[in-house]
Amino acid sequence: MTNTAGTEDERTLGALFATASRDLSTLVRSEIELAKAEIRVDVKNGATGGAMFGAAGFLSLLAVVLLSIAAAYGLVALGLHPGWAFLIVAGAYLLLAAILGLIGKKVISKVGPPERTIRTSKDTASFLKSPRSENGPAADRTPGAAGAPTPRR
């Protein structure tokens, strides 16, 4: 008689496990669908924002062109020949471009490889390659022993 009760308990546990598994699967599927819906909205908003930034950039470029022409005509109004006026405005832009280019070159020259990351990665690789023994020389070696902080796990 105990065998019959044990079999019923096993079927009940099996049915419970199957139900829980099915419910978990449904939950995961619905979470994935929710994530897809949210991502669609975010992508649409991102594309709209990007288009707005693009339009703003284009209109800013048009404004710079029109302001440059206005500046040249302002120099003409001061008595300069139109050719010289436009040449002065173009020269001012070339000077500004040269200054910005030199500053950009100086900033980019400061960019280098991630020294600490390379050093700690090499330390970790050498630690993992070394033989492991409790009392041997490798026991004292730890990743990041060169003074750099080690990543926490």
PyRosetta script that sets phi, psi and omega in degrees:
from pyrosetta import init, pose_from_sequence

init()
pose = pose_from_sequence("MTNTAGTEDERTLGALFATASRDLSTLVRSEIELAKAEIRVDVKNGATGGAMFGAAGFLSLLAVVLLSIAAAYGLVALGLHPGWAFLIVAGAYLLLAAILGLIGKKVISKVGPPERTIRTSKDTASFLKSPRSENGPAADRTPGAAGAPTPRR")
pose.set_psi(1, -31.3)
pose.set_omega(1, 177.7)
pose.set_phi(2, -68.7)
pose.set_psi(2, -29.1)
pose.set_omega(2, 178.3)
pose.set_phi(3, -63.9)
pose.set_psi(3, -38.6)
pose.set_omega(3, -179.5)
pose.set_phi(4, -66.2)
pose.set_psi(4, -42.5)
pose.set_omega(4, -180.0)
pose.set_phi(5, -66.3)
pose.set_psi(5, -39.7)
pose.set_omega(5, 178.8)
pose.set_phi(6, -64.2)
pose.set_psi(6, -39.0)
pose.set_omega(6, 179.4)
pose.set_phi(7, -66.4)
pose.set_psi(7, -40.5)
pose.set_omega(7, 178.4)
pose.set_phi(8, -64.7)
pose.set_psi(8, -39.4)
pose.set_omega(8, 178.1)
pose.set_phi(9, -64.3)
pose.set_psi(9, -40.6)
pose.set_omega(9, -179.9)
pose.set_phi(10, -65.8)
pose.set_psi(10, -41.8)
pose.set_omega(10, 178.0)
pose.set_phi(11, -64.6)
pose.set_psi(11, -38.4)
pose.set_omega(11, 178.8)
pose.set_phi(12, -65.7)
pose.set_psi(12, -44.3)
pose.set_omega(12, 177.3)
pose.set_phi(13, -65.2)
pose.set_psi(13, -39.2)
pose.set_omega(13, 177.7)
pose.set_phi(14, -64.5)
pose.set_psi(14, -41.5)
pose.set_omega(14, 178.1)
pose.set_phi(15, -65.7)
pose.set_psi(15, -40.7)
pose.set_omega(15, 177.5)
pose.set_phi(16, -62.5)
pose.set_psi(16, -42.9)
pose.set_omega(16, 179.7)
pose.set_phi(17, -63.7)
pose.set_psi(17, -41.8)
pose.set_omega(17, 178.8)
pose.set_phi(18, -64.4)
pose.set_psi(18, -42.3)
pose.set_omega(18, 178.7)
pose.set_phi(19, -64.4)
pose.set_psi(19, -45.0)
pose.set_omega(19, 179.3)
pose.set_phi(20, -63.3)
pose.set_psi(20, -40.3)
pose.set_omega(20, 178.8)
pose.set_phi(21, -64.4)
pose.set_psi(21, -43.4)
pose.set_omega(21, 179.3)
pose.set_phi(22, -64.8)
pose.set_psi(22, -43.5)
pose.set_omega(22, 179.4)
pose.set_phi(23, -64.4)
pose.set_psi(23, -40.0)
pose.set_omega(23, 178.4)
pose.set_phi(24, -64.7)
pose.set_psi(24, -40.9)
pose.set_omega(24, 177.6)
pose.set_phi(25, -62.3)
pose.set_psi(25, -43.6)
pose.set_omega(25, 178.3)
pose.set_phi(26, -63.9)
pose.set_psi(26, -41.4)
pose.set_omega(26, 178.9)
pose.set_phi(27, -62.2)
pose.set_psi(27, -44.7)
pose.set_omega(27, 179.7)
pose.set_phi(28, -63.3)
pose.set_psi(28, -44.4)
pose.set_omega(28, 178.8)
pose.set_phi(29, -60.8)
pose.set_psi(29, -43.2)
pose.set_omega(29, -179.2)
pose.set_phi(30, -69.5)
pose.set_psi(30, -33.8)
pose.set_omega(30, 175.7)
pose.set_phi(31, -65.3)
pose.set_psi(31, -39.2)
pose.set_omega(31, 178.2)
pose.set_phi(32, -65.1)
pose.set_psi(32, -41.8)
pose.set_omega(32, 178.3)
pose.set_phi(33, -63.9)
pose.set_psi(33, -40.1)
pose.set_omega(33, 177.4)
pose.set_phi(34, -63.0)
pose.set_psi(34, -43.7)
pose.set_omega(34, 178.9)
pose.set_phi(35, -62.4)
pose.set_psi(35, -41.2)
pose.set_omega(35, 178.1)
pose.set_phi(36, -61.5)
pose.set_psi(36, -43.5)
pose.set_omega(36, -179.6)
pose.set_phi(37, -63.7)
pose.set_psi(37, -43.0)
pose.set_omega(37, 178.9)
pose.set_phi(38, -65.0)
pose.set_psi(38, -40.6)
pose.set_omega(38, -179.9)
pose.set_phi(39, -65.4)
pose.set_psi(39, -39.6)
pose.set_omega(39, 177.8)
pose.set_phi(40, -58.3)
pose.set_psi(40, -44.5)
pose.set_omega(40, 179.7)
pose.set_phi(41, -64.8)
pose.set_psi(41, -43.3)
pose.set_omega(41, -179.6)
pose.set_phi(42, -64.8)
pose.set_psi(42, -39.9)
pose.set_omega(42, 178.9)
pose.set_phi(43, -65.6)
pose.set_psi(43, -41.8)
pose.set_omega(43, 178.4)
pose.set_phi(44, -62.1)
pose.set_psi(44, -44.9)
pose.set_omega(44, 178.1)
pose.set_phi(45, -64.1)
pose.set_psi(45, -39.5)
pose.set_omega(45, 178.4)
pose.set_phi(46, -64.9)
pose.set_psi(46, -41.9)
pose.set_omega(46, 178.4)
pose.set_phi(47, -65.5)
pose.set_psi(47, -40.7)
pose.set_omega(47, 178.5)
pose.set_phi(48, -64.2)
pose.set_psi(48, -44.2)
pose.set_omega(48, 178.0)
pose.set_phi(49, -63.2)
pose.set_psi(49, -40.4)
pose.set_omega(49, 178.1)
pose.set_phi(50, -63.5)
pose.set_psi(50, -40.8)
pose.set_omega(50, 177.5)
pose.set_phi(51, -64.3)
pose.set_psi(51, -38.4)
pose.set_omega(51, 177.9)
pose.set_phi(52, -64.9)
pose.set_psi(52, -42.3)
pose.set_omega(52, 176.9)
pose.set_phi(53, -63.7)
pose.set_psi(53, -39.4)
pose.set_omega(53, 177.9)
pose.set_phi(54, -62.3)
pose.set_psi(54, -44.9)
pose.set_omega(54, 178.4)
pose.set_phi(55, -64.1)
pose.set_psi(55, -40.0)
pose.set_omega(55, 178.5)
pose.set_phi(56, -64.6)
pose.set_psi(56, -40.1)
pose.set_omega(56, 177.5)
pose.set_phi(57, -64.0)
pose.set_psi(57, -42.4)
pose.set_omega(57, 178.6)
pose.set_phi(58, -62.9)
pose.set_psi(58, -45.6)
pose.set_omega(58, 179.4)
pose.set_phi(59, -66.0)
pose.set_psi(59, -34.0)
pose.set_omega(59, 176.0)
pose.set_phi(60, -65.4)
pose.set_psi(60, -40.4)
pose.set_omega(60, 177.3)
pose.set_phi(61, -62.2)
pose.set_psi(61, -43.6)
pose.set_omega(61, 176.7)
pose.set_phi(62, -61.4)
pose.set_psi(62, -40.2)
pose.set_omega(62, 179.6)
pose.set_phi(63, -63.6)
pose.set_psi(63, -40.4)
pose.set_omega(63, 178.9)
pose.set_phi(64, -63.4)
pose.set_psi(64, -42.3)
pose.set_omega(64, 178.8)
pose.set_phi(65, -61.9)
pose.set_psi(65, -48.2)
pose.set_omega(65, -178.9)
pose.set_phi(66, -65.0)
pose.set_psi(66, -39.1)
pose.set_omega(66, 177.8)
pose.set_phi(67, -67.5)
pose.set_psi(67, -33.1)
pose.set_omega(67, 176.5)
pose.set_phi(68, -65.8)
pose.set_psi(68, -43.3)
pose.set_omega(68, 177.4)
pose.set_phi(69, -63.7)
pose.set_psi(69, -41.1)
pose.set_omega(69, 178.5)
pose.set_phi(70, -63.4)
pose.set_psi(70, -39.8)
pose.set_omega(70, 178.7)
pose.set_phi(71, -64.7)
pose.set_psi(71, -41.2)
pose.set_omega(71, 179.0)
pose.set_phi(72, -64.2)
pose.set_psi(72, -43.4)
pose.set_omega(72, 178.4)
pose.set_phi(73, -68.5)
pose.set_psi(73, -27.8)
pose.set_omega(73, 173.6)
pose.set_phi(74, -65.0)
pose.set_psi(74, -39.0)
pose.set_omega(74, 175.8)
pose.set_phi(75, -67.8)
pose.set_psi(75, -34.3)
pose.set_omega(75, 175.7)
pose.set_phi(76, -63.8)
pose.set_psi(76, -40.0)
pose.set_omega(76, 179.5)
pose.set_phi(77, -65.0)
pose.set_psi(77, -25.1)
pose.set_omega(77, 177.6)
pose.set_phi(78, -80.5)
pose.set_psi(78, -5.1)
pose.set_omega(78, 175.2)
pose.set_phi(79, 113.9)
pose.set_psi(79, 0.7)
pose.set_omega(79, 178.8)
pose.set_phi(80, -79.4)
pose.set_psi(80, 153.4)
pose.set_omega(80, 173.5)
pose.set_phi(81, -66.9)
pose.set_psi(81, 142.1)
pose.set_omega(81, -177.8)
pose.set_phi(82, -55.6)
pose.set_psi(82, -37.5)
pose.set_omega(82, 179.1)
pose.set_phi(83, -61.9)
pose.set_psi(83, -44.7)
pose.set_omega(83, 178.6)
pose.set_phi(84, -67.0)
pose.set_psi(84, -38.2)
pose.set_omega(84, -179.3)
pose.set_phi(85, -61.9)
pose.set_psi(85, -47.2)
pose.set_omega(85, 179.4)
pose.set_phi(86, -68.2)
pose.set_psi(86, -33.3)
pose.set_omega(86, 178.0)
pose.set_phi(87, -66.7)
pose.set_psi(87, -38.9)
pose.set_omega(87, 178.1)
pose.set_phi(88, -64.4)
pose.set_psi(88, -43.1)
pose.set_omega(88, 179.6)
pose.set_phi(89, -64.6)
pose.set_psi(89, -43.1)
pose.set_omega(89, 178.5)
pose.set_phi(90, -64.1)
pose.set_psi(90, -40.1)
pose.set_omega(90, 178.1)
pose.set_phi(91, -63.2)
pose.set_psi(91, -37.9)
pose.set_omega(91, 178.1)
pose.set_phi(92, -63.2)
pose.set_psi(92, -40.9)
pose.set_omega(92, 177.8)
pose.set_phi(93, -66.8)
pose.set_psi(93, -39.6)
pose.set_omega(93, 178.1)
pose.set_phi(94, -64.5)
pose.set_psi(94, -39.6)
pose.set_omega(94, 177.5)
pose.set_phi(95, -63.8)
pose.set_psi(95, -44.0)
pose.set_omega(95, 177.9)
pose.set_phi(96, -62.5)
pose.set_psi(96, -42.1)
pose.set_omega(96, 178.9)
pose.set_phi(97, -63.3)
pose.set_psi(97, -40.4)
pose.set_omega(97, 179.2)
pose.set_phi(98, -64.8)
pose.set_psi(98, -42.9)
pose.set_omega(98, 179.3)
pose.set_phi(99, -63.4)
pose.set_psi(99, -46.0)
pose.set_omega(99, 178.9)
pose.set_phi(100, -63.8)
pose.set_psi(100, -37.3)
pose.set_omega(100, 178.2)
pose.set_phi(101, -64.2)
pose.set_psi(101, -42.6)
pose.set_omega(101, 178.6)
pose.set_phi(102, -65.9)
pose.set_psi(102, -41.9)
pose.set_omega(102, 178.0)
pose.set_phi(103, -63.9)
pose.set_psi(103, -42.9)
pose.set_omega(103, 178.4)
pose.set_phi(104, -62.0)
pose.set_psi(104, -40.5)
pose.set_omega(104, 178.3)
pose.set_phi(105, -63.7)
pose.set_psi(105, -40.4)
pose.set_omega(105, 179.3)
pose.set_phi(106, -64.4)
pose.set_psi(106, -40.9)
pose.set_omega(106, -179.9)
pose.set_phi(107, -68.4)
pose.set_psi(107, -42.3)
pose.set_omega(107, -178.9)
pose.set_phi(108, -67.2)
pose.set_psi(108, -32.2)
pose.set_omega(108, -179.5)
pose.set_phi(109, -66.7)
pose.set_psi(109, -18.8)
pose.set_omega(109, 177.9)
pose.set_phi(110, -79.0)
pose.set_psi(110, -13.2)
pose.set_omega(110, -178.5)
pose.set_phi(111, -76.5)
pose.set_psi(111, 130.2)
pose.set_omega(111, 179.7)
pose.set_phi(112, -141.3)
pose.set_psi(112, -179.3)
pose.set_omega(112, 179.2)
pose.set_phi(113, -70.0)
pose.set_psi(113, 155.9)
pose.set_omega(113, 178.7)
pose.set_phi(114, -74.3)
pose.set_psi(114, 89.2)
pose.set_omega(114, -172.6)
pose.set_phi(115, -57.4)
pose.set_psi(115, -49.4)
pose.set_omega(115, -177.3)
pose.set_phi(116, -63.4)
pose.set_psi(116, -40.7)
pose.set_omega(116, -179.4)
pose.set_phi(117, -64.4)
pose.set_psi(117, -43.0)
pose.set_omega(117, 178.8)
pose.set_phi(118, -62.6)
pose.set_psi(118, -44.8)
pose.set_omega(118, -178.3)
pose.set_phi(119, -63.6)
pose.set_psi(119, -46.7)
pose.set_omega(119, -178.9)
pose.set_phi(120, -69.7)
pose.set_psi(120, -31.2)
pose.set_omega(120, 176.8)
pose.set_phi(121, -66.3)
pose.set_psi(121, -41.1)
pose.set_omega(121, 177.6)
pose.set_phi(122, -64.8)
pose.set_psi(122, -40.7)
pose.set_omega(122, 177.9)
pose.set_phi(123, -61.8)
pose.set_psi(123, -43.3)
pose.set_omega(123, 179.7)
pose.set_phi(124, -64.9)
pose.set_psi(124, -42.1)
pose.set_omega(124, 179.6)
pose.set_phi(125, -63.8)
pose.set_psi(125, -42.6)
pose.set_omega(125, 179.5)
pose.set_phi(126, -67.7)
pose.set_psi(126, -34.5)
pose.set_omega(126, 177.3)
pose.set_phi(127, -64.7)
pose.set_psi(127, -43.2)
pose.set_omega(127, -178.7)
pose.set_phi(128, -69.8)
pose.set_psi(128, -28.6)
pose.set_omega(128, 179.9)
pose.set_phi(129, -80.9)
pose.set_psi(129, -22.8)
pose.set_omega(129, -175.6)
pose.set_phi(130, -72.7)
pose.set_psi(130, 149.9)
pose.set_omega(130, 176.4)
pose.set_phi(131, -67.5)
pose.set_psi(131, 143.0)
pose.set_omega(131, -177.1)
pose.set_phi(132, -103.0)
pose.set_psi(132, 121.6)
pose.set_omega(132, 172.8)
pose.set_phi(133, -142.7)
pose.set_psi(133, 148.8)
pose.set_omega(133, -176.1)
pose.set_phi(134, -66.5)
pose.set_psi(134, -38.2)
pose.set_omega(134, -173.9)
pose.set_phi(135, -112.1)
pose.set_psi(135, -1.7)
pose.set_omega(135, -176.3)
pose.set_phi(136, -78.1)
pose.set_psi(136, 178.6)
pose.set_omega(136, -178.8)
pose.set_phi(137, -65.7)
pose.set_psi(137, -24.0)
pose.set_omega(137, -179.7)
pose.set_phi(138, -76.3)
pose.set_psi(138, -13.1)
pose.set_omega(138, -177.6)
pose.set_phi(139, -68.4)
pose.set_psi(139, -28.4)
pose.set_omega(139, -178.9)
pose.set_phi(140, -84.8)
pose.set_psi(140, -13.5)
pose.set_omega(140, -177.0)
pose.set_phi(141, -83.1)
pose.set_psi(141, 128.8)
pose.set_omega(141, 177.3)
pose.set_phi(142, -131.4)
pose.set_psi(142, 151.9)
pose.set_omega(142, 176.7)
pose.set_phi(143, -62.3)
pose.set_psi(143, 140.3)
pose.set_omega(143, 179.3)
pose.set_phi(144, 79.0)
pose.set_psi(144, 18.9)
pose.set_omega(144, -177.9)
pose.set_phi(145, -67.2)
pose.set_psi(145, -13.4)
pose.set_omega(145, -178.6)
pose.set_phi(146, -76.4)
pose.set_psi(146, 5.2)
pose.set_omega(146, 177.2)
pose.set_phi(147, 107.9)
pose.set_psi(147, -9.9)
pose.set_omega(147, 179.4)
pose.set_phi(148, -83.1)
pose.set_psi(148, 147.7)
pose.set_omega(148, 179.7)
pose.set_phi(149, -68.0)
pose.set_psi(149, 145.3)
pose.set_omega(149, 178.7)
pose.set_phi(150, -96.9)
pose.set_psi(150, 149.5)
pose.set_omega(150, 180.0)
pose.set_phi(151, -66.8)
pose.set_psi(151, 140.9)
pose.set_omega(151, 178.6)
pose.set_phi(152, -86.5)
pose.set_psi(152, 146.6)
pose.set_omega(152, 179.3)
pose.set_phi(153, -117.9)
pose.dump_pdb("model.pdb")
